[in-house]
Amino acid sequence: MIVGIVLGAIGCLIAIFALKCLKMGNMEDNVKATMTLAAGIMLLLAGVCGIAGVSAFANLIVQSFRFTTYADGGFGMYGGGGIGGLTGSLTPRYTFGPALFVGWIGGAILFIGGIMMCLACRGMAPDTKQRYDGMAYKAASQHTMYKSDIRPRPAYNDSYKAHSVDGRQSNQRFDYV
């Protein structure tokens, strides 16, 4: 339980410094994503430790409840003595109280929060794959009918082409030599 509290406190501190709105120096998004993942793992472990500690104490309560006995039932051979025949002392019994339920709920919230932080770090990390936004090639099938281009073609003026020394036109748009 104490390990869970310490892990939860450290995870919360790391999560505060991993916030996107908090800028410290020259911190990049991939560093923030790594910090968010570390905080998520720590919160997840804190939740598991908290639930384990509370469940271990609940197990002790169940075991002690099974083996509780009356020290003296008050029903001796001479009949019952005292008020209502109960003269012996009772051993104290523990039951599941609100502290156990708060511990289980708190551990579950830490566990769910750790999972959510681990999932949130994926959205912060930049994609390492470069997408190619080019055209997809599709081979022509046998049944494809090609249509002629009916758009009018603009008439180009060849005056922009460079002339050679002989007076011939070259195919280059600009002749720098």
N, C-alpha and C positions, 0 to 999 in steps of 0.2 A: 504494500500500500504506500509506503514511504517512497519507494523507488518510482511508483506511478506519479506521485505528487511532484517529485523532483523532475522527472521527465516531462511532465505536463507544463511545469513552470519554464523550463528551458525551451520547450517547443513553442510556447506562447511568445517568449522573447524573440526567438528566431523568426516566428511568423510576423511579428510587428516590424522587424527590420526588412522583411521580404515584401512588404506592401509596395505596390507600384507607385503610389502617391508619395512615398518617402524616397528622396534622392540623397544618396551619400556619395560624394565624390564623383567618380566616373563609372558607376556601377551599371552594367549592361543587363539586358533582359534575361540572358541565359544564366547569369549569376543569380538573379532574383528567382528564376525557375528552380535552380538547384537548392537555394535556401528554402523555397516553399516545399519542395519535395522532402528535404531534411526535417522541416517542422512537421510535415504530415506524418512522416514515419515515427517521429518522437511522440506525437499525440496519439497515434495508433497504439504504440507500445505502452503509453501511459494508461490508455483505456483498458488494455489487456491486463496490465499489472493491477489496476484498481479493481477490476472485476474479479481477478484471482484472489486478491486480499480479502474482499468482502465475502466471496464465496467460501474461502477457507474458514472465516469466522462463523459463517452460517452453518458450515458442516460441524463445527464444534458445538454449536447450539443444538443441532439436531441430535448429536451423540449424547450430550448431557441430558437432554430431555428424555431420551429412551431409558437411561439408567438412573433416573431419580427415584428414590425410595423414601418412604417415611421412616424417620429414625425410631419412633415408637408410635404405633398406630393408635394407642390409647385403648385398645381392646385387649386387655390382659385377661388372666383367668378369673379375676374378681369382677369382671364387668367393666364398663367404661367409666373412667374417672374424669373429672373436670367438666367443663361446659360442653355438653353435647357429646361427650365421650372422646373428644380430641385433646389429649394432653401432651402428645409428643410434639417435637419441633419439626417443622417442614424445611426441607432443603430448598434454597431459592431456585426457581426455574426461569430461564431466559426464553424469551420468544422473539420472533422477528419483529423488530421495531422499525420506526421510520428511518433511522440512521442506515440500516441495511438497504432499504429501498432507495434512499437517496444515493448511496454508494453505487448500487447497480445502475441506476439511471444516469448518474454522472459518468461512470465508466463507459456506458453505451454512447453517451453524447460525445465523449472524447474519441471513442473508436470511430463513430460516424464522421466526426469532424476531421480526423486524420485521413480517412478514406477520401473525403471531399477535397482536402488540400493536396493529396497525392494526385487526384484527377485534375485539379486546377493547374498544376505545374505543366501539364501537357499543352495547355493553351497559351502559356507564356513563352515556351521555347520556340525559337524561330524554326521554320521548316528547313531542313538541310537539303532536301531535294530541289533541284531547279526544274521548274515546269517548262515544258516547251509548248508555246502557244502557237505553233505553226499549223499548217494545213495538213489534214489527213489525206493520204493517197488512197484512192479507190480505183482498182483496175477496172477497165471497161469490160463489160460482159458481152456475150455474143448478141444479145438482144438490144443493145444500146443503139439508138438512132442519134446520129449527130446532126445538128441543124447548122446551117450556115449562119454566119454573123451578118445580121441585117442592119447593124448600126453603121451610120456613115463615118467614113474615116476622114479625119481632118487633113487638109492639104498643108504640107510643111514647106517652109521656105528654106532653100538650101544655102542662104546667104551666111548663115552662122558657121558653116563648115569652113575649116581652114584650107587655103589653097597652097599647093606646093610651089616650088620655084618654077616648075615647068608649066604651072597653070592648071594642073589637075586637082581635083578635089580628093581629099583623103577621107577615110571612113571615120576618123576620130572627130569627136565633137570640138575639142580644143587642141590645137597643136602648139605645144610649149617649146619645141625644139626648133 
